[in-house]
Amino acid sequence: MSGGWPDSRFLALSGAACPVIQAPMAGAGGIDLAIGAIRGGAVGSLPCGMLTPDEVRAQVAAVRAAAEGPLNLNFFCHALPEDVDDGAWRALLAPYYAEYGVHEDDGSAMRLPFDARMCAAVEEVRPELVSFHFGLPAPALLERVRATGAKVLGNATTPDEAIWLAERGVDAVIAQGFEAGGHTGRFLAGRQEEALGLFALVPLVADAVTVPVIAAGGIADGRGIAAAFALGASAVQIGTAYLACPESGISDAHRAALAAGRSVFTNLFTGGLARGVPGRLMRDLGPIRPEVPPYPLAAAALAPLRKAAEAQGEFGFGPMWAGQAASLARSEPAEVLTRRLARDALAALARLGGGTTTS
Amino acid sequence: MSGGWPDSRFLALSGAACPVIQAPMAGAGGIDLAIGAIRGGAVGSLPCGMLTPDEVRAQVAAVRAAAEGPLNLNFFCHALPEDVDDGAWRALLAPYYAEYGVHEDDGSAMRLPFDARMCAAVEEVRPELVSFHFGLPAPALLERVRATGAKVLGNATTPDEAIWLAERGVDAVIAQGFEAGGHTGRFLAGRQEEALGLFALVPLVADAVTVPVIAAGGIADGRGIAAAFALGASAVQIGTAYLACPESGISDAHRAALAAGRSVFTNLFTGGLARGVPGRLMRDLGPIRPEVPPYPLAAAALAPLRKAAEAQGEFGFGPMWAGQAASLARSEPAEVLTRRLARDALAALARLGGGTTTS
């Protein structure tokens, strides 16, 4: 049943009522957002890249207890850099440590790549979908995930990455435009200066692979969903619009930053390139610094500083991720948002096909 | 009559049969492309920023003699920088002058802003549309253009620029996404790092102004046109797809570069930021250099070098402008391309509204 959608392949694959994935968003998403999205008819996502396997088990149980529908677990597949000296980065942050009286260096929630222990948790909790950022896990692990019956999604920022993922058997490709908030998932060689906007990326990816394409980045309302279908997508993944929901775990400063909506790429918060609205750290240092150690190591030195600064009301030492359509977002519960997105998209699609005149 | 298009405001405004403007593209566009586009039902454009008023008169006469339909004349509105020392730039180019045996410093075709003499030509030739890049001319000149009956289009890269243009009475706003080939038209303060993708830009501009919005950048087929309408546009401006037509005046090297399609922003060719595929100069120097004098002055020192290099078969000292959807372009006559764009867009729109299932 397509329910008025021009392409039902993602609906068939996921079992969702509407072709929307609530984006995982590590650090901001969680149980409540996923529950709201699933109740609204979308695929709900849990960002698992900063969780332990036991936390994943507990969060999935909490979602399952409250909502019936497709759940996506998202994991990272980065290679952990070894023997990195983050001395230059710590030296750059030293004045802030002094300003906020930071002495201890507590362990931050480390972003770890998907591994065998986490895979065991997936085998237990059996999500309907599993999505990976920064490539895919090793073939044996990927096979174990697939054997659970979960549909596997990979994230591509170029047609080449989409082909790489399709060759490894993903069930669908997320085409992430440079408009997307948070970390760009680029994992094959290539220059950030060549980053593709979603308008060009979706048709190029749709021409390059035969699996369904899920458009991500800069989509925050029904117009964007309809446009994604026009370009050849079978679904969309929406992040920033869900950030504005009361269920998201972001600061008031971050919430206010969404309305301003002037995001840029920065490497300051993790060492990886990610799109966010500048706060104090980005304004002071500039968004890109060579002193920052590679992903995900920059976060370790920042974590105690962020904690101390936020205790004093300064939220500019944590990331304020936002996509380029951030100012289209409204504050409404995730379930309400999801239903509005689907309704507005269907209305937009019907208008497009109607050949009517607006004037 | 909307002819199946979901929004007929641009058709009414322009008199075109389909909601497409063939982008002007100074240095590559011209009489033949404009004729083909008009014959196909689009608005044809003549890039006039590097022409004299008499050349404009002659080119308009040539188009009028061969095609009946709406013609757009495009002009630049930059402020000419004064007292600029381009010594550092010339020093950077000196090894290439030596390599190609360049001695003389001929005058290149200077990019001049729209002025009273050019306005007199517009008053004579009476184009249906006039579009401006880098802002608008002074109010008195703008009023003279408007008094000819021409519809006036301005180019915006942000919602703020769209509002600025609307407040000055433009009849439609071109929303130029960062995917667009050639020069970004950004004219109000703002950082290039904040450049917006078309997917976010079109709905933000459509919400900000009441005049029709023309989407530009990364659109090269019917899917893109349909998506632009979904996002709130009333028309599209398409450049790179027309570059691939036999009527365009680009080199074979440039033509081959379109298929590769990996474009980045560079300031090397004019001093202004523009998107193109790297050739030898961009590869040697890197795409962005601080030594380059401000727009449009960089072109003066490059012109004789480019001429000498091209005489020896090296085309990497001229710009190879391309938008991000360049690899979607095919080589076919402009009239054929225009009819295909319209046909494919209408088919895509009908599919979107049909609620049918593809599998």
Interface residues (C-beta under 8 A of the other chain):
Chain A: S2 G3 G4 W5 P6 D7 S8 R9 A12 G177 F178 E179 R191 E193 E194 L196 G197 L198 F199 A200 L201 P203 L204 D207 G217 G218 I219 D221 R223 G224 A226 A227 A228 F229 A230 L231 G232 R262 S263 V264 F265 P287 G323 Q324 A325 S327 L328 A348 L349 A350 R351 L352 G353 G354 G355 T356 T357 T358 S359
Chain B: S2 G3 G4 W5 P6 D7 S8 R9 A12 G177 F178 E179 R191 E193 E194 L196 G197 L198 F199 A200 L201 P203 L204 D207 G217 G218 I219 D221 R223 G224 A226 A227 A228 F229 A230 L231 G232 R262 S263 V264 F265 P287 G323 Q324 A325 S327 L328 A348 L349 A350 R351 L352 G353 G354 G355 T356 T357 T358 S359
